[in-house]
Amino acid sequence: MSDRNLVQPIAVLIISLTIILLGTFAASAVIGAAPSAPTDGVNIDGQSPPQYQPEATDINPDPEDGELSVDSADSNSRIVIDIRQSSDTTRTDLAPITEALFAAGHSVTILDGTNDEPLEAALSGSSGLLIVQPDSPYPDEERNTIQNYVDAGGHAVIAGEPTRAQVSGGGLVTTLSQVSFGATELAGNYGITVGSEVLYNVNDDQNDNNFKSIYATPARGGSITEGVDTITFDRSGHIITNGDDGVNALYTTVEGTKTIDTRRADTYSVVARNDSVIVVADGSFLSQPELYDADNEVFTSNLLSFLLSGDSRNLGG
């Protein structure tokens, strides 16, 4: 085929494409510019279902504007916070609590495993012991120390969660392990422990914008429930008791709450007390932002007052 025979078809093709493009632009000018793409969330008839409209996605989060209130005292009181057995609680997490105690004229000893004095020495002269998220058991000697401490007039709060998955390591090598409530034997001395199942509630009106963020309400009156309407826990288990008559449920979950494995619905106990010992089936509520969800800050203030009210006169102080 000659060059002339090849050029002619190409020229015809170019002219045809040019005519088509010119026709398209001309049509756009007559009809008007093509509509722009819809903005996210704008209702386009026949395209956006009602449940995806902006008004349907509005949430009403619990207020987070409270503050910790700790009773001042004429004489300085001291509590001990033990996070040695916790794998995910730090001094920084506890800053709002320690700051509130200092502002009220009290002092705090935090045991985090870095050059700590023995537990017995740390407890000497203190009024209360707060154990946060214990992931490993206490040795026999320390369990005996804590029991002697409580028997002598000290108060104790154990805040810990049920069995949960934990990822460790980093980069290309990570390890998934199961972490259990580490104070089973310690709390068991007082007829209380934390069940192994996490609680949940799928009713949007009965959770804190997440099916695992369950609500609980006071089960009875008293200093630990004073001023509290509702508390919320993000990783809560449930309290199991051995039938000891001295154990009292302080907070129970709202209706529709279930265990995540067996799916049993009940109003579960999540905070219980046996005289001078309180067990809370969650550890995350002590750290921000959960500390200020619902009435959590009032509940925490009540726990701190309970710890400060322990009798330290017979505790070596």
Secondary structure, DSSP 8 states (H G I E B T S, - for coil): --HHHHHHHHHHHHHHHHHHHHHHHHHHHHH--------TT---TTTS-GGGSGGGS----------------SS--EEEEE-TT-SS--TTTTHHHHHHHHHTT-EEEEE-SSS---HHHHHTT-SEEEEE---S---HHHHHHHHHHHHTT-EEEEE---SEEEEEEETTEEEEEEE--TTHHHHHTTTEEE-SS-EE---GGGBSSSTTSEEEEESS-STTTTT-S-EEESS---EEE---TTEEEEEEE-TT-EETTT--B---EEEEEETTEEEES-SGGGSTTGGGSTTHHHHHHHHHHHHHTS--TTTT-
